[in-house]
Amino acid sequence: MSNLKMKEAALIYLDRSGGLQKFIDDCKYYNDSKQSYAVYRFNVLINPSDIVELDAELGNHILHQPLKAAQVFQSVCYIAVKTLSLIGQLQTETQINIVLKLTHLPPLPSYYLDLCEFPRDYTSQRFYTMQGIVIAMTTVTKYTQGARFLCSDEACPLSKDKQIVEIITAESLHAFQGYCNNQPFRFQSLTVFLRDESVNKMNIGNEYKVIGIPTCVKTSQTAVCVEANSITFCIPKVPSGISDNFRCLLSLTSSSCWKFTAILANIFASQIVPPGTYNLLKLCLLMSLVQTSDRNKELENFLDILIVTSDTLLIDRLLNFSISLVPRGIRHSVSTEIFPTVSRNKYGTGAVSIQAGSALLAKGGICFIGDLASHKKDKLEQLQSAVESRSITVYISGKKFGDDVDQQMTFPVQCSFWSFLDMDSPSRRNIQKTNMLIGQMDCSLIPANLVEAFALLINCSESSPCHPLLPTVQHTLKKAIDPEGLLYLASKQFTTEDFEKLLAFAKNLNVEFSLEAERMIHGYYLASRRIRTDSICGSKLSASALKYLVSLSEAHARLNLRNKVLKEDVLIAALLFETSLTLKYGAAVFCVAPNAVFPFEQYNEDYLEQRDVYLTECQQQLQQFIATYGPGTAIFASDE
């Protein structure tokens, strides 16, 4: 009687949810097909909340005994086929294969499969939900749907696609962010089997929520394999807003378009460097961070940064701290690969496994690759290609992996790259570039084309304005005495958590260009191309330069928590970009000082006013430069 009651409830649910009509349509497809089928597969969409409300016993079966629940629906569907004469070829009930597709599971701890917790009951053959980031996936292979062994007949009607992916929990990313205090760590990936319509629904680097049934446990490795039932792309929560201290600071600096970001750069990372030092670099890091994205979309406005420095230890610490402020800040380890690699699949399915690498794992964030000089020539060439094209192609040798033909797969590279170059490395001392132009930086350790590929080149050597020696030495000594202490008032007023919230809020702002900002950015780009073009090499500014200028302008507006890009934002972008161009190619007509963005050493309220006056003068010089060297570009004066 209990079984009959559940069948009645199943039929009522199918009728109310529209599942019965879908089943009838699927039957018509099978009945009209000229192929003969031994098994007829049907997907039944199940909303657990609705079905538990309709019949608690059936709902309990679906959640905790899904194989038995599928038999209930199988019986109901068989009766429907025979009663309505839906499939003439169907002979027995066992020919119907019902797959229950769940929309969700109850938001209770017992339904979550979390590898961070151990031990756990993974053998109950019921549904669990898990959430993680894809770090590896195989190519698609065929299997026989009924017996689930490898099918050699490509034309077999029961032969379907199958794919295996590996995911890790988001918490595991902390292991890649470079602040594990040198403690040993280990993280375990979770293997997910995708079949039929679920194949090719997941991409490397994306985060998904998966509902599935654990199928086996490799106890020696504590690895769990899960048969996927449904896949949902994870949409991050929208941040609640900024802290009260930052809100107050924004209000106090509202009269200026430049003061707020100047103060942000001044106080940022005071745990690593004293306030007022490395302001140019810190501003660029903050701007790069707000150009990251948690949303599932093509990330185009990257801000890659290359730092030339003689203090690699301090720069390394500063960049390590910075990448920890965004969810996808990945510190690349020299023992791993930056880009995807191919290996033989360990599950014996005949497929090839593609491992993510640091760049794809950092999707929508930052990939910090350390000292460029520590990478071999072939890796640098690969990096240059990826930065320029924003994609990476993986070649799969058919001969090596037992296939008849070679294959290739292309992945989008959707992260910003940070790196530095050691000015005092022994190899650099033996290579000194001659015929240097005024203002040009010697970066001969690495290929010139790779240096050009980075949006920003920043000088942080002893001779640069962003390398004040005495405050840094004092800071280091104080930290040695009190490692955990907060040395400055700014560290107490604006905590690391405050900066995390600020960046999370700023990077999700949708910004648009004002008309005068758009005209100014195009005018500067055209004028710069003209003055940096010669008859031999052509223009030194590629089309990507305009993209970088747009990204810098958007970043400064976002960091100001504005939705509109103003000409004041374009000025900062132009000064940063021109400073970078000078280091790459030498000074040009629009000559800017290395410290143009932060022109004075003292930092107080008077300094901010003086800086605003200085930047206003720079803006007038930029407009004059555009008017002179960018014919055909109309720049409006402020009163117009």
C-alpha positions, 0 to 999 in steps of 0.5 A: 500500500505504501508503494502504491501511495508513492506511485500515485504521488509520483504521477500527481507530481509529474502532472502538476510540474509539467513532467508528464507532458515532457515525458510524453514528448520524449516518448514521441521522439523515441517512437518516431525514431528509426533506430531500435533501442534496448534502453529508453532514458528519461530525465525527470526534473525534481524539486525536493521542496515541492515533492516533500510537501506533496508526499513526505515518504516519496520525498524522503525516498528521493533524498535518501534512497534515490535508486529506489525512488527512481524505480517508483517513477520507472513503474509509473512511466511504464504504466503511462507508456502502455496505457497511452501506447506511447512507444510501440517497441517497449516490451518490459519495465526494465527497459525504462531508465529514469534519471532523477534530476534534482533542482537543489538539496535542503540547505542543511549540513548533512547534505553537504559533502565537504572534503575539509571535514573527515571522517564522513559517510560517503557510502550511503548512495544518496544525494550530496551537494558539493561546491568547488573550482575545476582544476582538471578535466579530461577530454570526452570519451564514449561509453555504453550507457547500459553497462557503462564500459568503453564502447568501440562502436561509434555508431552504437545508439547506446554510446554516449559521451563521458567526461571526468573533472576534478574540483577543489573547495574554494578554501583550498585556494589559501594554499596558493596565496603565499601566506601559509606561514611555511606550514606544510599543507595538503588538499584533496581534489574531488572527482566528478563523473559527467555523463550525457547532457552534463558533458562539456558543461564545466570549464577549468577555473570556474566554480560550480555547485554539483549535486551527485551521488558518491560512487566510490572511495579510494581509502588510501588517498581519501579520494571521493568519486561522485556521479554528477546529477546536476551542475549549477554555476556559482554566482558570488554574493554581492558585497554589502558595502564599505566600512564606515571609516572609508565612507567617512574618508570618501565624504571628506575628500569629495571635493577632489577627484584625486585625494581619495585614491591618494590616501588609499595608496598612502595607507595601503599595506602598512603591515608590509611597508610604512605609509607614504612609501611605494605609493606609485606601486601601491596605487597600481596594485590597487587599480589592478585589483579592482579590475578583477571580477567575480562574475562569469563573463569575459574579463577583458580589462586586465592590468598586468604589472612588471616591477623592476626592483633591487629589493625583491624581498620587500616587493615579494611580501607586498605582492603576496599581501595584495593577492590575498585581498581577492578570492582568486589571488594565486601565487605561482610556485616554481615547482608547478606550471603556469599554463595547462599541461596534458597527462595520461588520465589516471582513471583508465578511461582512455581520455587525456587529462588537462591540468589547469595551471596557475593562470587558469586557476586565477580566473577573474583574479591575479596570477603572481608569477614571481621573478621573471628571470627565474623562468626558462626561455620557453616559459617566457615565450609562452607567457608572452603569447598568453599575455598578448592573445589572452588565450593558451592553446594545449596540443594533445599528441595522438601518437603519445596518448594512443589516438589516431589524430592530434588535437588542440584545445584553446582556453581563455586566459582571464587574469592579470599577471604580476611579476618583478625583475631583480636589478641586482641579479648576478646575470644582470651584472654581466649584461649591460645594455648600451645606447640607452635613451633618456629615462629608459630602463635596462630590462635586457634580462628578458625579451623586449617583446615580453616587457612590452606585453605588460601594461605597466612597467614600474621602477622601484630601485634605490634611485626611484622616488618610490624607494625611500630608504630610511622609513623602510629600514625603521619599519623593518626594525620595528617589525623585527621587535614586534612582528604582530604589532600595529605600528601606525594609526592607519593600520588600526583605522583601516584594517585588512578586512576594510580593504577587502570589503572596499575592493569587493565593492569597487570591482563590482561597480559598472562604470561608463565613460563620460564624453570628454573622458572618451575624447581625451583617452582617444586623443592621447592614444593617437598623439602618443602613436604619432610621436612614438613612430619611426620609419624603421620600427613603425609605431611602438604603441600597439592597439592593445595600448588603447585597451590598457588606457581604458582599463587604467581609467576605469580602475581609477574611477572604480577605486574612487567608487564612481560609476562614471569615468571622468577626464581626471581619471584619464589623466592618472591613466595617461601619467601612469602609462606615459611613465611606463612608456618612458621606462620602456622606450625613453622620454618623448615629447609629452615628458612626465616626471617619474614621480608625476602621480605623487610629486611630493614627499611630505604627506598631509592635508597641504600636500594633498592640495598642492598635489591637486594643483600640480595634477591640474597643471598636468591635465592642461599640459595633456590637453595641449599635447593632444591639441598639438600632436593629435590633429582631428581630436576635439578636446573640450575645455573645462568651461565647455 
